[in-house]
Amino acid sequence: MSSMDLFSLIAGLLGGLALFMYGMNVMSGGLTKTAGGKLESALSKVTAHPIIAYLFGVGVTALVQSSSASTVMVVGLVNSGIMTLKEAVNVILGANLGTTFTAWLLSLNAISSDNFLINLLKPTSFTPFLAIIGIVLYMFSKSDKKNNIGLILIGFSVLMFGMSMMSDAVSPLENNKGFQNILMTFSNPIIGFLVGVLFTMVIQSSAGTIGIMQALAASVHITYSVALPVVVGAEVGTCITAILSSLGANKNGKRTALMHLYFNIIKAVSFMIIFYALHMTLNFAFMHETAGMVGIASIHTLINLVATPLMVPFSGLLVNMALATIPIDEKEREEQEEMQGITKLDPRFLTNPPFALEQSKQVAVDMANFAREGLEKAIPLLENYDAAVADEVRRLEEKVDRYEDQLGTYLMQINNHHLAETDSRTLSIILHCITDFERISDHTLNIAQIARNMHDKDEHFSAKASEELRIFSNAVKEIFDLAFQSFLNQDLELAKSVEPLEEVIDGLNMEVKRRHVRRLRKGKCTIDMGFSLSELGTDYERIADHCSNIAVCLLEVSEGLFDTHEYIEHLKEEKNQEFEHAVDMYERKYRLPNMKKSEEDEIDPSFAEEHSVLVDIMNAEEEEILDEAVAAAGVTRADKLSEKVKDKLTGKTKDKSKEKSKDKKDKKKDKAKKDKNIED
């Protein structure tokens, strides 16, 4: 063989292998995208029964055309806590059988007939037409679904062209004795097995190794004695992909990869020992016959068709082996309890953005639940303080902080991938809403701290103040529930009911403060309690503001808008009948108890004498003055008031529209920043 012939051989073989592997990767990616995350979701739901899990593993792997891809998928699901080791092992067993479908697909190239219709079944006959259709769908269609179908067709076409290219490259070696002698060394079971293992580890695909063997078989005389040990070795070598994928996973993820490795080692070693022991005794005649493409596919299928079903009843053995290799310690148990939920954000899922997004939504819902749990635990502390419950509120707030940090980062990674329009909207909603849930959790912790300070000072709200706060608290709990349910179910109608209640809560906050000042001037309440009440009212109002942001975000994104504050102002200025009706309904539902006229006007003489400036402030109607009334309660001379209050009292301040709290300003900045990141 001349140097030029050798160069052409190597170039054709490597080029064909590159096209083959690339085509398989593109086709697998297109199939996964077409599934839109449904494969992983289904995997996580149907794995409780061993047989169903096994069959599903077969089906999923046959669909995505790669046992490595499906095994990595399972590693990610176990790593995220969605699937247990016992559930995963049977899917892995099924994946080993499902991957044999690829070899049968490739073996269609062996079809040879003078009949035109039968010859059309040969992939090389119809592949060019699939390639043209795929290119048209991928380049000219605006539909994501059609784009993905185009990718599948293009991938399949490239794969088949690569297969054909490899076969053509090695065809000159059909009668080359030197090459035949090299191949015959593979008939040594140990050498052939190691070649299959090492080559598959390099290209990270058993289907690739078997595809090359089939390409050789299409042009060169390959016996069963040569093909069989290489195919068996490829079964072990393919485990490298899952092993590499598990390096960044938790211990359960590593155990899943080990189960895959252990099964394939047990399967391969058992087969090699039993088969070659029988061969030495019986001397199988077929071992010297030409395998062909169909024969190689048959070997691959037969090994797995026998081994995988037999292993299903004993799958627990693989789990025990993995646990024995990487034991569970106390620290791991604690970490699993602490990090449950966040582990759903597995980096492996980023290769399938729709599923990664679905995982993110579940984590966001968990995060919102923790915020709600914290609120429900914090409010009762105002009347019955419990240090253990207060610590639980703090722990929940820290948990929400961790969720918001990791989820925000994960969502931005998802956003770097191409997303369908509906998925892009979902990502925007989650990304904007998690900040509000985190801020709500912060205010929940503030409520618990107010309760603790009151407990330490042995302070209590008066009976009337407590009754008013119960009504105020119920309104806050309802607005959170409305925002949470609308976020959970993407319920736009429910979201519309949040803003009217938020307006009522703003009024409640102002009225509760006003009533406290009235009790204060009658000498029936202390100034210190006023500080607590003012802080509590602020936290309640901020919680309502963030609930409003969540609901409005849902409405905005559904209408393609991205300016929450402008939307709210437009909604309130419009004052449509439906909005006014909802406000009226909530005002009646959360109406504070009536106060007697005599009680409202009565001022304790001693209080008026000691706090003459405060009495002037009490007569003001503006919310900003009421917010500072308690803070100014100890001031007896006008020159010691803040400039803001002095300006208010002297009427020098120009009329302005009320600004939202610093909390909402920060929120707007965060939102604008995230919007910019999304656009970028």
C-alpha positions as CSV (number, residue, x, y, z in Angstrom):
1,M,0.0,0.0,0.0
2,S,1.4,3.4,-1.0
3,S,1.8,6.3,1.3
4,M,-1.1,8.1,-0.6
5,D,-3.3,5.1,-0.2
6,L,-2.5,4.9,3.5
7,F,-3.2,8.6,3.9
8,S,-6.6,8.3,2.1
9,L,-7.5,5.4,4.3
10,I,-6.7,7.2,7.5
11,A,-8.4,10.4,6.4
12,G,-11.5,8.6,5.2
13,L,-11.7,6.6,8.4
14,L,-11.2,9.5,10.7
15,G,-13.5,11.8,8.7
16,G,-16.2,9.2,8.5
17,L,-15.9,8.6,12.3
18,A,-16.1,12.4,12.9
19,L,-19.3,12.7,10.8
20,F,-20.7,9.5,12.4
21,M,-20.2,10.8,16.0
22,Y,-21.3,14.3,15.1
23,G,-24.5,13.0,13.4
24,M,-25.3,10.8,16.4
25,N,-24.8,13.8,18.7
26,V,-27.0,16.1,16.6
27,M,-29.7,13.5,16.2
28,S,-29.7,12.7,19.9
29,G,-29.8,16.4,20.8
30,G,-32.7,17.0,18.4
31,L,-34.7,14.0,19.9
32,T,-34.1,15.3,23.4
33,K,-35.2,18.9,22.5
34,T,-38.3,17.6,20.8
35,A,-39.2,15.7,24.0
36,G,-39.0,19.1,25.7
37,G,-38.1,17.8,29.1
38,K,-40.9,15.2,29.1
39,L,-38.5,12.3,29.1
40,E,-36.9,13.2,32.4
41,S,-40.2,14.1,33.9
42,A,-41.6,10.8,32.9
43,L,-38.5,9.0,34.1
44,S,-39.0,10.6,37.5
45,K,-42.6,9.4,37.7
46,V,-42.7,5.8,36.4
47,T,-39.6,4.3,38.1
48,A,-41.3,3.0,41.2
49,H,-42.0,-0.4,39.6
50,P,-38.9,-2.3,38.5
51,I,-40.3,-3.8,35.3
52,I,-41.8,-0.5,34.2
53,A,-38.6,1.3,35.0
54,Y,-36.6,-1.3,33.0
55,L,-39.0,-1.0,30.0
56,F,-38.9,2.8,30.2
57,G,-35.1,2.7,30.2
58,V,-35.2,0.6,27.0
59,G,-37.6,3.0,25.3
60,V,-35.9,6.2,26.3
61,T,-32.5,4.9,25.2
62,A,-33.9,3.7,21.9
63,L,-35.4,7.1,21.4
64,V,-32.4,9.2,22.2
65,Q,-30.1,6.7,20.5
66,S,-27.5,6.7,23.3
67,S,-27.1,4.7,26.5
68,S,-24.5,7.2,27.6
69,A,-27.0,10.0,27.2
70,S,-29.8,8.2,29.1
71,T,-27.4,7.1,31.8
72,V,-26.1,10.7,32.3
73,M,-29.7,11.7,32.5
74,V,-30.3,9.2,35.3
75,V,-27.2,10.3,37.1
76,G,-28.6,13.9,37.1
77,L,-32.0,12.8,38.3
78,V,-30.4,10.8,41.2
79,N,-28.0,13.6,42.0
80,S,-30.9,16.1,42.2
81,G,-32.9,13.7,44.6
82,I,-35.7,13.2,42.1
83,M,-34.9,9.5,41.7
84,T,-33.5,7.0,44.2
85,L,-30.8,4.5,43.6
86,K,-33.2,1.7,43.7
87,E,-35.4,3.3,41.0
88,A,-32.4,4.3,38.9
89,V,-30.8,0.9,38.7
90,N,-33.6,-0.7,36.6
91,V,-33.6,2.2,34.2
92,I,-29.9,1.7,33.7
93,L,-30.4,-2.0,33.0
94,G,-33.1,-1.1,30.4
95,A,-30.7,1.5,28.8
96,N,-28.2,-1.3,28.1
97,L,-30.8,-3.1,26.0
98,G,-32.2,0.1,24.4
99,T,-28.8,1.1,23.0
100,T,-28.8,-2.0,20.7
101,F,-31.5,-0.4,18.6
102,T,-28.8,1.9,17.0
103,A,-26.9,-1.1,15.7
104,W,-30.1,-2.5,14.0
105,L,-30.7,0.9,12.5
106,L,-27.2,0.9,11.0
107,S,-27.5,-2.7,9.8
108,L,-30.2,-1.5,7.3
109,N,-27.2,-0.6,5.2
110,A,-26.6,-4.3,4.6
111,I,-29.8,-4.4,2.5
112,S,-29.0,-5.4,-1.1
113,S,-31.6,-6.2,-3.7
114,D,-32.4,-5.6,-7.4
115,N,-35.9,-4.8,-6.4
116,F,-36.3,-1.0,-6.4
117,L,-38.8,-0.9,-3.5
118,I,-36.7,-3.1,-1.2
119,N,-33.6,-1.2,-2.0
120,L,-35.3,2.0,-0.9
121,L,-35.2,0.7,2.6
122,K,-31.5,1.0,2.6
123,P,-30.6,4.3,4.4
124,T,-28.1,5.4,1.8
125,S,-31.0,5.5,-0.7
126,F,-33.3,7.9,1.2
127,T,-30.8,9.7,3.4
128,P,-30.1,12.5,0.8
129,F,-33.8,13.3,0.7
130,L,-34.0,13.4,4.6
131,A,-31.0,15.7,4.6
132,I,-32.7,18.2,2.2
133,I,-35.9,18.1,4.2
134,G,-34.0,18.5,7.5
135,I,-32.0,21.6,6.1
136,V,-35.2,23.2,4.9
137,L,-37.0,22.7,8.3
138,Y,-34.0,23.9,10.3
139,M,-33.1,26.9,8.2
140,F,-36.5,28.3,7.1
141,S,-39.0,27.3,9.8
142,K,-39.7,29.6,12.7
143,S,-41.2,26.8,14.8
144,D,-39.0,25.4,17.4
145,K,-40.6,22.0,17.0
146,K,-39.9,21.9,13.3
147,N,-36.4,23.1,13.9
148,N,-35.8,20.2,16.2
149,I,-37.3,17.7,13.7
150,G,-34.9,19.2,11.1
151,L,-32.0,18.6,13.5
152,I,-33.0,14.9,13.9
153,L,-33.1,14.4,10.1
154,I,-29.8,16.2,9.6
155,G,-28.2,14.3,12.4
156,F,-29.4,10.9,11.0
157,S,-28.2,11.9,7.5
158,V,-24.8,13.0,8.7
159,L,-24.5,9.8,10.7
160,M,-25.3,7.6,7.7
161,F,-22.9,9.6,5.4
162,G,-20.2,9.0,8.0
163,M,-21.0,5.3,8.1
164,S,-20.8,5.1,4.3
165,M,-17.6,7.1,4.3
166,M,-15.9,4.7,6.8
167,S,-17.0,1.7,4.7
168,D,-15.7,3.2,1.5
169,A,-12.4,4.1,3.2
170,V,-11.7,0.6,4.3
171,S,-13.0,-1.2,1.2
172,P,-9.5,-1.3,-0.4
173,L,-8.4,-3.4,2.6
174,E,-10.8,-6.2,1.8
175,N,-8.0,-8.4,0.4
176,N,-5.1,-6.9,2.3
177,K,-3.5,-9.7,4.2
178,G,-1.6,-7.4,6.6
179,F,-4.9,-5.7,7.7
180,Q,-6.5,-9.1,8.0
181,N,-3.7,-10.3,10.3
182,I,-4.2,-7.2,12.5
183,L,-7.9,-8.0,12.7
184,M,-7.2,-11.6,13.6
185,T,-5.3,-10.5,16.7
186,F,-8.7,-9.2,17.9
187,S,-9.9,-12.8,17.9
188,N,-7.9,-13.2,21.0
189,P,-10.6,-12.6,23.7
190,I,-8.4,-10.5,26.0
191,I,-6.9,-8.4,23.2
192,G,-10.3,-7.9,21.5
193,F,-12.0,-7.1,24.8
194,L,-9.4,-4.5,25.7
195,V,-9.5,-2.9,22.3
196,G,-13.3,-2.5,22.6
197,V,-12.9,-1.0,26.1
198,L,-10.2,1.4,25.3
199,F,-11.5,2.6,21.9
200,T,-15.0,3.2,23.4
201,M,-13.5,5.1,26.3
202,V,-11.8,7.4,23.8
203,I,-14.9,8.1,21.7
204,Q,-17.3,7.7,24.7
205,S,-19.9,5.8,22.7
206,S,-20.4,2.1,22.5
207,A,-22.7,2.7,19.5
208,G,-19.8,4.4,17.8
209,T,-17.5,1.5,18.3
210,I,-20.1,-1.0,17.1
211,G,-20.9,1.3,14.2
212,I,-17.2,1.2,13.1
213,M,-17.2,-2.6,13.4
214,Q,-20.3,-2.7,11.2
215,A,-18.7,-0.3,8.7
216,L,-15.7,-2.6,8.5
217,A,-17.9,-5.6,8.2
218,A,-19.6,-4.0,5.2
219,S,-16.3,-3.9,3.3
220,V,-13.9,-6.3,5.0
221,H,-14.2,-9.9,6.1
222,I,-14.8,-9.9,9.9
223,T,-15.5,-13.1,11.7
224,Y,-17.6,-13.6,14.8
225,S,-14.4,-14.4,16.7
226,V,-13.1,-10.9,15.9
227,A,-16.4,-9.0,16.4
228,L,-17.6,-10.6,19.6
229,P,-14.9,-9.6,22.2
230,V,-14.7,-6.1,20.7
231,V,-18.5,-5.7,21.1
232,V,-18.4,-7.0,24.7
233,G,-15.5,-4.6,25.5
234,A,-17.5,-1.7,24.1
235,E,-20.2,-2.5,26.7
236,V,-17.7,-1.8,29.5
237,G,-16.0,1.2,27.8
238,T,-19.2,3.1,27.4
239,C,-19.4,3.5,31.2
240,I,-16.7,6.2,31.0
241,T,-19.2,8.8,30.0
242,A,-21.4,8.3,33.1
243,I,-18.2,8.1,35.3
244,L,-17.0,11.5,34.0
245,S,-20.4,13.0,34.4
246,S,-20.6,11.9,38.0
247,L,-17.3,13.6,39.0
248,G,-19.1,16.8,39.8
249,A,-22.1,15.1,41.3
250,N,-22.9,14.3,44.9
251,K,-22.3,10.8,46.4
252,N,-25.6,9.4,45.1
253,G,-24.7,10.6,41.6
254,K,-21.4,8.8,41.8
255,R,-23.1,5.7,43.1
256,T,-25.4,5.7,40.1
257,A,-22.4,5.8,37.7
258,L,-20.8,3.0,39.7
259,M,-24.0,0.8,39.3
260,H,-23.7,1.2,35.6
261,L,-20.1,0.3,35.6
262,Y,-20.6,-2.7,38.0
263,F,-23.4,-4.1,35.9
264,N,-21.5,-3.9,32.6
265,I,-18.4,-5.5,34.2
266,I,-20.4,-8.3,35.7
267,K,-22.2,-8.8,32.4
268,A,-19.1,-8.7,30.3
269,V,-16.9,-10.9,32.5
270,S,-19.6,-13.4,33.1
271,F,-20.3,-13.7,29.4
272,M,-16.7,-14.0,28.5
273,I,-16.0,-16.7,31.0
274,I,-19.1,-18.7,30.3
275,F,-19.0,-18.3,26.5
276,Y,-15.3,-19.0,26.0
277,A,-15.4,-21.9,28.4
278,L,-18.2,-23.5,26.3
279,H,-16.3,-22.6,23.1
280,M,-13.2,-24.4,24.3
281,T,-15.4,-27.4,25.0
282,L,-17.8,-27.4,22.1
283,N,-15.7,-25.4,19.5
284,F,-18.5,-23.3,18.0
285,A,-18.3,-23.5,14.2
286,F,-20.0,-20.1,13.6
287,M,-17.0,-18.3,15.2
288,H,-15.1,-18.6,12.0
289,E,-17.9,-17.4,9.8
290,T,-18.3,-13.8,8.5
291,A,-20.3,-11.7,11.0
292,G,-21.6,-9.0,8.7
293,M,-23.5,-5.9,9.9
294,V,-26.6,-7.9,11.0
295,G,-24.4,-10.4,12.8
296,I,-22.7,-7.7,14.9
297,A,-26.1,-6.1,15.7
298,S,-27.3,-9.6,16.7
299,I,-24.3,-10.2,19.1
300,H,-24.9,-6.8,20.7
301,T,-28.6,-7.5,21.2
302,L,-28.3,-11.1,22.4
303,I,-25.8,-10.2,25.1
304,N,-28.1,-7.6,26.6
305,L,-31.3,-9.4,25.9
306,V,-30.1,-12.3,28.1
307,A,-28.2,-10.3,30.7
308,T,-30.4,-7.3,31.5
309,P,-33.7,-9.1,32.3
310,L,-31.9,-11.6,34.4
311,M,-30.4,-8.9,36.5
312,V,-33.7,-7.0,37.2
313,P,-34.7,-9.3,40.1
314,F,-31.2,-8.9,41.6
315,S,-30.8,-5.1,40.9
316,G,-30.6,-4.5,44.7
317,L,-27.2,-6.2,44.6
318,L,-25.9,-3.4,42.4
319,V,-27.3,-0.8,44.8
320,N,-25.6,-2.5,47.7
321,M,-22.3,-2.7,45.9
322,A,-22.5,1.0,45.1
323,L,-23.3,1.8,48.7
324,A,-20.5,-0.4,50.0
325,T,-18.1,1.4,47.7
326,I,-19.3,4.9,48.8
327,P,-21.0,4.5,52.2
328,I,-23.5,6.9,53.6
329,D,-22.2,8.9,56.6
330,E,-24.0,11.2,59.1
331,K,-22.7,14.3,57.4
332,E,-24.2,13.2,54.1
333,R,-27.6,12.6,55.8
334,E,-27.6,16.1,57.2
335,E,-26.6,17.6,53.9
336,Q,-29.3,15.7,52.1
337,E,-31.9,17.1,54.5
338,E,-30.5,20.6,54.3
339,M,-30.0,20.8,50.5
340,Q,-33.1,18.9,49.5
341,G,-34.7,20.8,46.6
342,I,-31.6,22.9,45.6
343,T,-30.1,19.7,44.3
344,K,-32.8,19.6,41.6
345,L,-30.7,22.4,39.9
346,D,-28.2,19.9,38.4
347,P,-25.8,21.3,35.8
348,R,-26.3,18.2,33.7
349,F,-29.9,19.3,33.0
350,L,-28.6,22.5,31.3
351,T,-28.1,20.4,28.1
352,N,-31.9,20.1,28.1
353,P,-33.1,23.6,28.9
354,P,-36.9,22.9,28.9
355,F,-36.4,20.2,31.7
356,A,-33.9,22.4,33.5
357,L,-36.5,25.2,33.5
358,E,-39.2,22.8,34.8
359,Q,-36.8,21.9,37.7
360,S,-36.2,25.6,38.4
361,K,-40.0,26.2,38.6
362,Q,-40.3,23.4,41.2
363,V,-37.4,24.8,43.2
364,A,-39.0,28.3,43.0
365,V,-42.3,26.8,44.3
366,D,-40.4,25.2,47.2
367,M,-38.8,28.5,47.9
368,A,-42.1,30.3,48.0
369,N,-43.5,27.6,50.3
370,F,-40.6,28.2,52.8
371,A,-41.4,31.9,52.7
372,R,-45.1,31.2,53.4
373,E,-44.2,28.8,56.2
374,G,-42.0,31.5,57.7
375,L,-44.8,34.0,57.6
376,E,-47.3,31.6,59.1
377,K,-44.9,30.9,62.0
378,A,-43.8,34.5,62.5
379,I,-47.2,36.3,62.9
380,P,-48.4,34.2,65.9
381,L,-45.2,35.1,67.7
382,L,-46.6,38.6,68.2
383,E,-49.1,37.2,70.8
384,N,-47.4,34.0,71.9
385,Y,-43.6,34.2,71.6
386,D,-41.7,30.9,71.3
387,A,-37.9,31.0,70.9
388,A,-37.9,27.7,69.1
389,V,-40.4,28.9,66.5
390,A,-38.5,32.1,66.1
391,D,-35.3,30.1,65.4
392,E,-37.3,28.1,62.8
393,V,-38.3,31.4,61.1
394,R,-34.7,32.4,61.0
395,R,-33.7,29.1,59.5
396,L,-36.3,29.3,56.9
397,E,-35.2,32.8,55.9
398,E,-31.6,31.6,55.5
399,K,-32.9,28.7,53.4
400,V,-34.8,31.0,51.2
401,D,-31.7,33.2,50.7
402,R,-29.7,30.1,49.6
403,Y,-32.5,29.1,47.2
404,E,-32.7,32.6,45.7
405,D,-28.9,32.8,45.2
406,Q,-28.5,29.4,43.5
407,L,-31.7,29.6,41.5
408,G,-30.9,33.0,40.1
409,T,-27.5,31.8,38.9
410,Y,-29.0,28.6,37.4
411,L,-31.7,30.6,35.6
412,M,-29.1,32.8,34.0
413,Q,-27.3,29.7,32.8
414,I,-30.5,28.4,31.3
415,N,-31.0,31.8,29.6
416,N,-27.7,31.3,27.7
417,H,-29.4,28.5,25.8
418,H,-31.9,28.9,23.0
419,L,-35.4,28.8,24.5
420,A,-38.9,28.6,23.0
421,E,-41.0,31.7,23.5
422,T,-43.2,30.1,26.2
423,D,-40.1,28.8,28.0
424,S,-38.5,32.3,27.8
425,R,-41.6,33.8,29.4
426,T,-41.6,31.2,32.1
427,L,-38.0,32.0,32.9
428,S,-38.7,35.7,33.1
429,I,-41.5,35.1,35.6
430,I,-39.4,32.9,37.8
431,L,-36.4,35.1,37.7
432,H,-38.3,38.2,38.7
433,C,-40.6,36.6,41.3
434,I,-37.9,34.8,43.3
435,T,-36.5,38.2,44.4
436,D,-39.9,39.1,45.8
437,F,-40.2,35.8,47.6
438,E,-36.8,36.4,49.1
439,R,-37.7,39.9,50.2
440,I,-40.9,38.7,51.8
441,S,-38.9,36.2,53.7
442,D,-36.6,39.0,55.0
443,H,-39.7,40.9,56.3
444,T,-41.0,37.7,57.9
445,L,-37.7,37.5,59.9
446,N,-38.2,41.2,60.8
447,I,-41.7,40.3,62.3
448,A,-40.1,37.5,64.4
449,Q,-37.4,40.0,65.6
450,I,-40.1,42.5,66.6
451,A,-41.9,39.8,68.5
452,R,-38.6,38.8,70.3
453,N,-37.9,42.4,71.3
454,M,-41.4,42.8,72.7
455,H,-41.0,39.5,74.6
456,D,-37.6,40.6,76.0
457,K,-39.1,43.9,77.2
458,D,-42.3,42.2,78.4
459,E,-44.4,44.5,76.2
460,H,-47.9,43.7,74.8
461,F,-50.3,45.4,72.5
462,S,-53.5,46.7,74.0
463,A,-56.6,44.6,73.4
464,K,-57.9,47.0,70.7
465,A,-54.5,47.1,69.0
466,S,-54.3,43.3,69.0
467,E,-57.7,43.1,67.4
468,E,-56.7,45.5,64.7
469,L,-53.5,43.7,64.1
470,R,-55.3,40.3,63.7
471,I,-57.4,41.8,60.9
472,F,-54.3,43.4,59.4
473,S,-52.4,40.1,59.6
474,N,-55.2,38.1,58.0
475,A,-55.2,40.5,55.1
476,V,-51.4,40.1,54.7
477,K,-51.7,36.3,54.8
478,E,-54.5,36.3,52.2
479,I,-52.5,38.5,49.8
480,F,-49.6,36.2,50.1
481,D,-51.8,33.1,49.4
482,L,-53.2,34.9,46.3
483,A,-49.8,35.7,45.0
484,F,-48.4,32.3,45.7
485,Q,-51.4,30.4,44.1
486,S,-51.3,32.7,41.0
487,F,-47.5,32.0,40.7
488,L,-47.9,28.3,41.2
489,N,-50.7,27.8,38.7
490,Q,-49.9,30.8,36.4
491,D,-53.4,31.9,37.1
492,L,-53.9,35.4,35.6
493,E,-57.4,35.9,36.9
494,L,-56.3,35.2,40.4
495,A,-53.3,37.6,39.9
496,K,-55.7,40.4,39.1
497,S,-57.2,40.2,42.6
498,V,-53.9,40.9,44.3
499,E,-53.5,44.6,43.5
500,P,-56.9,45.6,44.9
501,L,-56.1,43.9,48.2
502,E,-52.6,45.6,48.2
503,E,-54.4,49.0,48.0
504,V,-56.6,48.0,50.9
505,I,-53.5,46.9,53.0
506,D,-51.9,50.3,52.3
507,G,-55.0,51.9,53.8
508,L,-55.0,49.5,56.7
509,N,-51.4,50.4,57.5
510,M,-52.2,54.1,57.6
511,E,-55.4,53.6,59.6
512,V,-53.7,51.3,62.2
513,K,-51.0,53.9,62.7
514,R,-53.6,56.7,63.0
515,R,-55.5,54.7,65.6
516,H,-52.4,54.1,67.6
517,V,-51.6,57.8,67.7
518,R,-55.2,58.4,68.9
519,R,-54.7,55.9,71.7
520,L,-51.3,57.4,72.4
521,R,-52.7,60.9,72.9
522,K,-55.3,59.5,75.3
523,G,-52.5,57.9,77.4
524,K,-53.8,54.4,76.7
525,C,-50.7,53.2,74.8
526,T,-46.9,53.7,75.2
527,I,-44.5,55.3,72.8
528,D,-42.3,52.2,72.8
529,M,-45.1,50.1,71.6
530,G,-45.6,52.6,68.9
531,F,-42.2,51.9,67.5
532,S,-43.0,48.2,67.3
533,L,-46.4,48.9,65.7
534,S,-44.8,51.2,63.2
535,E,-42.1,48.7,62.2
536,L,-44.7,45.9,62.0
537,G,-47.0,48.0,59.8
538,T,-44.0,48.8,57.5
539,D,-43.1,45.1,57.2
540,Y,-46.8,44.1,56.5
541,E,-47.0,46.8,53.8
542,R,-43.7,45.7,52.2
543,I,-44.9,42.1,52.0
544,A,-48.0,43.3,50.3
545,D,-45.9,45.3,47.8
546,H,-43.9,42.3,46.9
547,C,-47.0,40.2,46.5
548,S,-48.2,42.9,44.1
549,N,-45.0,42.7,42.2
550,I,-45.4,38.9,41.8
551,A,-48.9,39.2,40.5
552,V,-48.2,42.1,38.2
553,C,-45.2,40.3,36.8
554,L,-47.4,37.4,35.8
555,L,-49.8,39.8,34.1
556,E,-47.0,41.8,32.4
557,V,-45.2,38.8,30.9
558,S,-48.5,37.5,29.6
559,E,-49.0,40.8,27.8
560,G,-45.3,41.2,26.7
561,L,-44.7,44.2,29.1
562,F,-41.8,44.7,31.5
563,D,-42.4,47.7,33.7
564,T,-44.1,46.8,36.9
565,H,-44.5,50.2,38.4
566,E,-45.9,51.8,35.2
567,Y,-48.4,49.0,35.0
568,I,-49.5,49.5,38.6
569,E,-49.9,53.2,38.1
570,H,-51.9,52.7,34.9
571,L,-54.1,50.2,36.7
572,K,-54.9,52.5,39.6
573,E,-55.4,55.6,37.4
574,E,-57.8,53.7,35.2
575,K,-59.9,52.7,38.2
576,N,-62.0,50.3,36.2
577,Q,-65.2,49.0,37.6
578,E,-63.9,45.5,38.3
579,F,-60.9,46.9,40.2
580,E,-63.1,49.2,42.3
581,H,-65.5,46.4,43.1
582,A,-62.6,44.2,44.3
583,V,-61.3,47.1,46.5
584,D,-64.7,47.6,48.0
585,M,-65.1,43.9,48.7
586,Y,-61.7,43.7,50.5
587,E,-62.4,46.9,52.5
588,R,-65.6,45.4,53.8
589,K,-63.8,42.1,54.5
590,Y,-61.0,43.7,56.5
591,R,-62.8,46.7,58.0
592,L,-61.4,47.6,61.4
593,P,-63.7,47.9,64.4
594,N,-65.5,51.2,64.7
595,M,-64.2,53.8,67.2
596,K,-66.5,56.0,69.2
597,K,-66.5,59.6,68.3
598,S,-65.8,60.7,71.8
599,E,-62.8,58.4,71.9
600,E,-61.4,59.8,68.7
601,D,-61.6,63.4,69.8
602,E,-60.5,62.9,73.4
603,I,-57.0,64.0,74.3
604,D,-55.4,63.3,77.6
605,P,-54.5,66.7,79.2
606,S,-51.1,65.6,80.6
607,F,-50.2,64.1,77.2
608,A,-51.1,67.3,75.4
609,E,-49.0,69.3,77.8
610,E,-45.9,67.2,77.4
611,H,-46.2,66.6,73.7
612,S,-47.7,69.7,72.2
613,V,-45.7,69.3,68.9
614,L,-47.0,65.7,68.5
615,V,-50.6,66.9,69.0
616,D,-50.0,69.2,65.9
617,I,-48.6,66.2,63.9
618,M,-51.7,64.1,64.9
619,N,-54.0,66.5,63.1
620,A,-52.2,66.0,59.8
621,E,-53.7,63.6,57.3
622,E,-50.6,62.7,55.3
623,E,-49.1,59.3,55.6
624,E,-45.5,60.6,55.8
625,I,-46.3,62.6,58.9
626,L,-48.0,59.7,60.6
627,D,-44.9,57.5,59.9
628,E,-42.8,60.0,61.8
629,A,-45.4,60.7,64.5
630,V,-44.1,58.1,66.9
631,A,-40.5,58.9,66.2
632,A,-41.2,62.5,67.1
633,A,-43.2,61.6,70.2
634,G,-40.4,62.6,72.6
635,V,-39.8,66.0,70.9
636,T,-41.3,68.9,72.8
637,R,-39.9,71.8,70.8
638,A,-40.5,72.4,67.1
639,D,-36.9,73.3,66.3
640,K,-35.8,69.7,67.1
641,L,-38.0,68.1,64.5
642,S,-36.6,66.7,61.3
643,E,-36.5,69.1,58.3
644,K,-39.1,66.9,56.5
645,V,-41.6,67.1,59.3
646,K,-41.1,70.8,59.8
647,D,-41.6,71.4,56.1
648,K,-44.8,69.3,56.3
649,L,-46.1,71.3,59.2
650,T,-45.4,74.7,57.7
651,G,-46.8,73.7,54.3
652,K,-43.6,74.4,52.4
653,T,-43.3,71.0,50.7
654,K,-44.5,70.9,47.1
655,D,-47.1,68.3,46.2
656,K,-45.5,65.1,44.9
657,S,-46.8,61.7,44.0
658,K,-45.9,59.3,46.9
659,E,-42.8,57.3,46.3
660,K,-42.6,53.7,47.0
661,S,-40.3,52.4,49.8
662,K,-36.6,51.9,49.5
663,D,-37.5,48.2,49.3
664,K,-39.4,48.7,46.1
665,K,-36.8,51.0,44.6
666,D,-34.2,48.3,45.2
667,K,-36.6,45.8,43.6
668,K,-37.0,48.1,40.5
669,K,-33.2,48.3,40.2
670,D,-32.8,44.5,40.5
671,K,-35.6,44.0,38.0
672,A,-34.0,46.4,35.5
673,K,-30.7,44.7,35.8
674,K,-32.2,41.3,35.3
675,D,-34.2,42.5,32.3
676,K,-30.9,43.8,30.8
677,N,-29.2,40.4,31.4
678,I,-32.1,38.7,29.7
679,E,-32.0,41.0,26.7
680,D,-28.2,40.5,26.5
